[in-house]
């Protein structure tokens, strides 16, 4: 008997270059999961090959700002003149249908989510070492040394934010990290605060 009907919001976060996207991809490639990747909303123009509602929800700047004003965004940020964020309605709909909703976001966004949905599961993705993190940032080969150092300094500061999260998963091996996250999700479904109402119904005398 399943004691909880709702899905769990899983927030994957961590410093730039730690491999969040790679882990998320490995997580979704695992068999038998019921994960939904949360589709973000943006004000930037749709690119060739992108699909509305699959890659992003594309809206005007005015519409996005109206949603911010009305509290309809779970988290958002402005980057290079465009807004990016997570629609609250979409997330709640998926959770109510029993899906696990995965957010892969920056630490700033995770802080916003925590203030609005504190019962979500927050997982901090950490590098196996600072050298490994620096090597990953350098391996992109598309940025100047100055920009790489700025990214590394920012990532170093973000590493100190790990205490805010429920779990820390070290990305020493992508598939190993993905398996740990899946184990966390399964364990969270047995957490007392998520199952107690279903358990009390189980005890009711018919």
N, C-alpha and C positions, 0 to 999 in steps of 0.2 A: 504494500500500500504506500502510495506517495503522500507524504505529509505536507508538502508545499507545492502550490500550483504555479506560482510566479517564477519567472526567470530571474537571473542575477546579472546586474550590471558589473562588468569586469573592466577595470581601468588599467591599461598597460601604459606605464610612463617611465621616464628616465632621461638622462642627459643625451644631447645630440651625439650621434655616432655610436651609440651603444648597441644598436641592432634591433630596435623595437619592431620595425617593419618586417624584418627577416623572421623574427620569432612569431609574429602574428601570422605570417604566411604559413609557417610550419604548423602552427596550431590549427589552422583551417584545413590543412591537408591531412590531418589525422582522421581516421575512420570512426564513424558512429557518433559524431558530435552534433549538438544542436545549437551551434553558435551563429550569431548574426553579427556581421560587421556593420557598425553604425555608419550610415551615410551622412557625410557632412554637408553643410549648406555654405554656399559662397556667393560673393557678388562679382567674381571675375567672369569673364566671357567663357562660354563653352568652347573647348578645343576640339579639333577634328578627331572623330572616333569616340568621343565621350558620350555617355548616355544619361539623360535626365533621370534621377532617382536611383541610378546605379553607381555612377562615379561621384556625383554631387547632386544636390538640389540647387539649381541655379535661380537666383532671385536678384532683383534690383537692390541698389544700396538703400533706397528709401524703404523698401519692404523689410530688409534686414534690420535697419535701425528701428523700425516700428516693432519688430519682434523683440528686440532688446528692451525697448521701452515697456512692452507688455509682459516681460518676464518669460518669454517663450523660448529662450535659448538656455540650454543647460550649461554651455560654456562657449566663449568666443574670443577671438583676438583679431587684430588688424595687422596685415602683413603686406608690405609693398603696395599700399593703397587699396587693398581689397580686404573685406571681412571674410573670416572662416569661422565656422562654429558648428555646434551640435544641436539640432532641433529637439526640444524637450518632449514634444508630443510624439514624435516618431519613436523615441527611446521607450517611453511609457507604454505605447501600443505594443511594441515587441515584447516587453517584459510581461505584460498582462496576458499575452498569448503563450507564455511559458518558455520563450526563447532566452538563451544567454546572450546578452548584448555586449560586444567587445568594443571598447574605445581605445584607440592608440593615439595618445595626445601628449603634448609637452607638459612640463611640470606646472606652468602657469595655469593651463586649462584644468589640470587635475585638482588644483587648489579650488577652483571655481566649482567643480563637480562635487567635491567633498562638502562644501557649504550648503549645497542644494539636495544632494542625495548621499547622506552620510552612511547609509547602509550598503552602499556599493562596496565591491571588493577592490582595494587599491594595491596594485602590484608594481613594485619598483624594479626595473630592469637595471642591473649593475654590470659593469665590465669586470672581467677576471682580474684586471690590474689597471693602474693608470697608464702604464706603458702601452697596454693593449688598446686602450681608448684613444691614446694619441696616435697610434699606428693606424687605427681605423679612420680617424679624421684625415690623416695624411694620405692614405691609400686612394682617396677619391681622385687625387691628382688634378683637380680642376680649380683649386684655390691657392692664393698666395700664402706664403709663410706667415705673414701678418694676420691674415684672416683666420688661418688655422689656429694660431695662438690665441686669438680672441675667442674662437669657438671652444678651445680647450679650457681656457680660463673660466668661461661661462659654465661649461660642463663640470668643472671642478667645484664651483660654487653650488651647482645643483646636486652634486653627490652628497652634500651635507643635508639635503632635504629628505633623505631616505626614512628618517624617523617618523615622518608623517604617514607612512604607508603601512598597510596591514602585513604585507609580505615583501621580502627581498629575494629576487631570483637572479643568480649570477649567470650571465650569458657566456659560460665557458664552452658550451656546445649547444648549438641551436636546437637540435631535437631533444636533448636532455632538458633544456630550459622549457620547451613547449610541453613536455610530459609533466614536468613539475607544476606548471600552470594548470593543466587539465586536472591533475590530482587535487590542487587547491580548490578548483571550481566544484568538483564532486564532493569534497569534504565540507564546503560551505553550505551545501544543500542539507547537511545533517546538523548544522548549527542550531542550537536550541531556540534562539530568538527567531529563526526562520520557520521552525517546525512546530513550535509549542501549540499554536492554535489548531493545527491539524491533529496533533496528539491529543488535545483535550476533547476534540470531537470523537476520536477513536474510543475514548473512555466513557462516552455518554451511553446510558442504558437505553436500549431500544424499547 
